[in-house]
Amino acid sequence: MKNIFSVKDKVVLITGATRGLGFHLAQGFAQAGALVVVNGTRQEGVEEAVTALSKENPSVRGFRFNVTDREAVVQAVETIEKECGPIDVLVNNAGIHRRAPLEEMSLPDWDAVITTNLTSVFVTAQAVAKHMIHRKTGTIINITSLNAEMARPSIANYCAAKGGLKMLTKSMATEWGKYGIRTNAIGPGYFETDLTKVLQDDKEFDSWVKKEVPLARWGRPEELVGAAIFLASGAASYINGHTIYVDGGWQACL
C-alpha cells in the first residue's frame, strides 16, 4: 500500500534552519528521506547544520543567503533548482524578535521584524512559486505563530507580522491554487527554542505558560515535525489555505 504520508526524495527548502524550530524541521524531513536544503545567514552555521543533519541523510545541502535580500533569494533559488532539483516544498521558517513596549518601540525594530517575518516570506515564496507554477505543482508551508491570533505586551511588531502572514498564507492559497500549489501554515505555541530562552528563564513567565497551556508544559521542537510532514505529503492533497496550530491546546480554553 502506498504511504500517503511519504516525503521521500522530495526537495525541501527550509529557511532559517540552522537552529531552533527550523533545524528540528530539517532534521525531521531528513529522517523521512527528503532531500533537505538548509538556509541560514551565517556560513559557519549553515556548515554546522549540514554536518549534523548529514548523519540523518547524506543528501542534505546548505545555502547561505539572507531572506531579506531579494536579489540573493532569487539567485539562491535558481542555483538550488539547478544543483539540487526542482523545489517540491518550501518551508518559510526564518524569523526574529525585537521586544519593546509599543509606545517605546523604535521604527528600526518594527521594520526589522516586519521585513524578516513577513516581507521575506513574500519574496522567497514568489521566487520559488515561479518555478512551481511552471511545473503545476508544489507545496508551501509558512511558519506563523500563536501570536497571529493572540497578542501580548512588548511584541506588537511580531504579532503584526505573524497576523499578516496568516492572511498572506490565505492569499497564496487563493491565487496559486489554480497552479496546483498548496499553501498552508503552522502556528506554534510556546516552544523551547533559542528565540524563547529569555522567556523560559523568566520564572514568572514560565509558570504562566505552564498554567495556561492545557498540557501544562512548553512544546518540544520535535513536536512540530509531524504537522510539517503531514502538510508536505499527499495526505494533505486537498488542504489549502489553513493554519494548523500546534499549541498544546492553548486556544481551546479561556
C-alpha positions as CSV (number, residue, x, y, z in Angstrom):
1,M,0.0,0.0,0.0
2,K,1.3,3.5,-0.9
3,N,2.4,5.6,2.1
4,I,0.4,8.8,1.6
5,F,2.4,10.5,4.3
6,S,5.7,9.9,2.5
7,V,8.0,12.8,1.6
8,K,10.8,10.6,0.5
9,D,13.0,12.2,-2.2
10,K,11.2,15.5,-2.2
11,V,13.4,18.5,-2.3
12,V,12.6,20.6,0.7
13,L,14.0,24.1,1.2
14,I,13.7,25.4,4.8
15,T,14.7,29.0,5.6
16,G,16.3,29.8,9.0
17,A,17.1,26.2,9.5
18,T,20.5,26.3,11.2
19,R,19.0,26.3,14.8
20,G,15.7,26.3,16.7
21,L,12.5,25.1,15.2
22,G,13.9,25.3,11.7
23,F,16.7,22.9,12.5
24,H,14.3,20.4,14.0
25,L,12.1,20.6,11.0
26,A,15.1,20.0,8.8
27,Q,16.0,17.0,10.9
28,G,12.5,15.6,10.7
29,F,12.4,15.9,6.9
30,A,15.9,14.4,6.6
31,Q,14.9,11.4,8.7
32,A,11.9,11.0,6.5
33,G,14.1,10.7,3.4
34,A,13.7,14.1,1.9
35,L,16.5,16.0,0.2
36,V,16.7,18.9,2.6
37,V,18.2,22.3,1.7
38,V,19.2,24.2,4.7
39,N,19.3,28.0,4.7
40,G,20.9,30.4,7.1
41,T,22.7,33.8,7.1
42,R,26.0,32.6,8.6
43,Q,28.2,30.3,6.5
44,E,29.6,28.7,9.7
45,G,26.1,28.0,11.0
46,V,25.0,26.5,7.6
47,E,28.0,24.2,7.5
48,E,27.5,23.1,11.1
49,A,23.8,22.3,10.4
50,V,24.6,20.4,7.3
51,T,27.3,18.3,9.1
52,A,24.8,17.4,11.9
53,L,21.9,16.7,9.5
54,S,24.1,14.6,7.2
55,K,24.1,11.9,9.9
56,E,20.4,11.6,9.2
57,N,20.6,11.9,5.5
58,P,23.7,12.3,3.4
59,S,21.9,14.3,0.7
60,V,21.4,17.4,2.9
61,R,22.6,20.6,1.3
62,G,23.2,24.1,2.7
63,F,23.0,27.6,1.1
64,R,23.8,30.8,2.8
65,F,21.6,33.8,1.9
66,N,19.6,36.4,3.7
67,V,15.9,36.1,3.1
68,T,15.5,39.9,3.4
69,D,17.8,40.4,0.3
70,R,15.5,39.8,-2.7
71,E,18.4,39.6,-5.2
72,A,20.2,37.0,-3.1
73,V,17.0,35.0,-2.6
74,V,16.2,34.9,-6.4
75,Q,19.8,33.8,-7.2
76,A,19.8,31.2,-4.5
77,V,16.5,29.7,-5.6
78,E,17.8,29.5,-9.2
79,T,21.0,27.7,-8.0
80,I,19.1,25.3,-5.8
81,E,16.8,24.4,-8.7
82,K,19.8,23.6,-10.9
83,E,22.0,21.9,-8.4
84,C,19.5,20.1,-6.1
85,G,16.5,19.6,-8.4
86,P,13.0,21.2,-8.5
87,I,11.9,22.5,-5.1
88,D,8.9,20.5,-4.1
89,V,8.4,22.0,-0.7
90,L,9.2,25.5,0.7
91,V,9.1,26.0,4.4
92,N,9.3,29.7,5.3
93,N,10.6,29.5,8.8
94,A,13.1,32.3,9.2
95,G,12.1,34.8,11.9
96,I,13.4,37.2,14.5
97,H,12.2,39.0,17.7
98,R,12.8,42.6,18.8
99,R,10.9,43.2,22.0
100,A,9.8,46.6,23.4
101,P,6.7,48.3,24.8
102,L,4.6,49.5,21.9
103,E,4.9,53.2,22.9
104,E,8.7,52.8,23.1
105,M,9.3,50.6,20.1
106,S,11.7,52.1,17.6
107,L,11.0,52.2,13.9
108,P,14.1,50.1,13.1
109,D,12.9,47.4,15.4
110,W,9.4,47.5,13.9
111,D,10.8,47.4,10.3
112,A,13.3,44.6,11.1
113,V,10.6,42.2,12.4
114,I,8.1,43.0,9.6
115,T,10.8,42.7,6.9
116,T,12.2,39.4,8.2
117,N,9.0,37.7,9.4
118,L,6.6,38.8,6.7
119,T,8.1,40.5,3.7
120,S,10.8,37.9,3.3
121,V,8.1,35.2,3.1
122,F,6.5,37.0,0.2
123,V,9.9,37.4,-1.5
124,T,11.0,33.8,-1.0
125,A,7.7,32.3,-1.9
126,Q,7.4,34.4,-5.0
127,A,10.8,33.3,-6.2
128,V,10.0,29.6,-5.6
129,A,6.5,29.8,-6.8
130,K,7.5,30.9,-10.3
131,H,9.1,27.5,-10.8
132,M,6.2,25.7,-9.1
133,I,3.7,27.5,-11.4
134,H,5.6,26.3,-14.4
135,R,5.5,22.7,-13.1
136,K,1.9,23.0,-11.9
137,T,2.7,21.5,-8.5
138,G,4.3,22.5,-5.2
139,T,3.8,22.9,-1.5
140,I,4.4,26.0,0.6
141,I,4.4,25.9,4.4
142,N,4.6,29.2,6.3
143,I,5.6,29.1,10.0
144,T,3.4,31.6,11.7
145,S,2.6,31.7,15.4
146,L,0.0,31.6,18.2
147,N,0.6,35.3,18.2
148,A,-1.2,35.6,14.8
149,E,-4.3,35.1,16.9
150,M,-3.4,36.3,20.4
151,A,-1.3,39.3,21.4
152,R,0.7,40.1,24.5
153,P,2.7,43.1,25.6
154,S,6.1,44.0,24.1
155,I,5.8,42.1,20.8
156,A,3.4,44.2,18.7
157,N,5.8,44.0,15.7
158,Y,5.9,40.2,15.9
159,C,2.1,39.9,16.3
160,A,1.5,42.2,13.3
161,A,4.0,40.3,11.2
162,K,2.5,36.9,12.1
163,G,-1.1,38.1,11.7
164,G,-0.1,39.4,8.3
165,L,1.5,36.0,7.5
166,K,-1.7,34.2,8.3
167,M,-3.5,36.3,5.7
168,L,-0.6,36.1,3.2
169,T,-1.0,32.3,3.5
170,K,-4.6,32.5,2.5
171,S,-3.8,34.9,-0.3
172,M,-1.1,32.5,-1.7
173,A,-3.6,29.6,-1.4
174,T,-6.2,31.7,-3.2
175,E,-4.1,32.8,-6.1
176,W,-1.7,29.9,-6.6
177,G,-4.1,27.0,-6.0
178,K,-5.1,27.0,-9.7
179,Y,-1.5,26.1,-10.5
180,G,-1.6,23.0,-8.2
181,I,0.3,24.8,-5.4
182,R,-1.0,24.2,-1.9
183,T,-0.1,26.8,0.7
184,N,-0.7,26.3,4.4
185,A,0.8,27.4,7.7
186,I,1.8,26.0,11.1
187,G,1.3,28.2,14.1
188,P,3.5,27.1,17.0
189,G,2.5,28.0,20.6
190,Y,5.3,28.4,23.1
191,F,8.2,26.1,22.2
192,E,11.6,25.6,23.9
193,T,13.9,27.3,21.4
194,D,16.8,29.8,21.4
195,L,14.3,32.5,20.5
196,T,12.3,31.9,23.6
197,K,15.1,31.2,26.1
198,V,14.7,34.6,27.7
199,L,11.1,33.7,28.4
200,Q,11.9,30.2,29.6
201,D,14.4,31.6,32.1
202,D,11.8,34.0,33.4
203,K,10.2,32.1,36.3
204,E,7.0,34.1,36.3
205,F,6.5,33.7,32.5
206,D,7.5,30.0,32.6
207,S,4.8,29.4,35.3
208,W,2.3,31.4,33.3
209,V,2.8,29.3,30.2
210,K,2.5,26.1,32.1
211,K,-0.7,27.3,33.8
212,E,-2.3,28.5,30.6
213,V,-1.5,25.5,28.4
214,P,-3.8,22.5,29.0
215,L,-0.8,20.2,28.5
216,A,0.9,22.2,31.3
217,R,4.3,22.5,29.5
218,W,6.2,24.1,26.7
219,G,6.3,22.4,23.4
220,R,9.4,20.5,22.3
221,P,10.8,21.4,18.9
222,E,10.5,17.9,17.5
223,E,6.7,18.0,18.2
224,L,6.3,20.4,15.2
225,V,7.7,17.9,12.7
226,G,4.5,15.8,12.3
227,A,2.4,18.7,11.2
228,A,5.0,19.8,8.6
229,I,5.4,16.2,7.2
230,F,1.6,15.9,7.0
231,L,1.2,19.2,5.1
232,A,4.0,18.4,2.8
233,S,2.7,14.9,2.0
234,G,0.0,13.5,-0.3
235,A,-2.1,13.0,2.8
236,A,-2.9,16.8,2.7
237,S,-3.5,16.9,-1.0
238,Y,-6.8,18.8,-0.6
239,I,-5.8,21.1,2.3
240,N,-5.1,24.6,1.2
241,G,-5.1,27.9,2.9
242,H,-5.3,26.7,6.5
243,T,-3.2,27.2,9.7
244,I,-2.6,24.3,12.0
245,Y,-1.9,25.5,15.5
246,V,0.4,23.3,17.5
247,D,-0.1,25.0,20.8
248,G,-0.8,22.3,23.4
249,G,-4.5,23.3,23.4
250,W,-3.9,27.0,24.3
251,Q,-6.7,28.3,22.0
252,A,-9.1,25.6,23.2
253,C,-9.7,27.2,26.5
254,L,-10.2,30.6,28.2
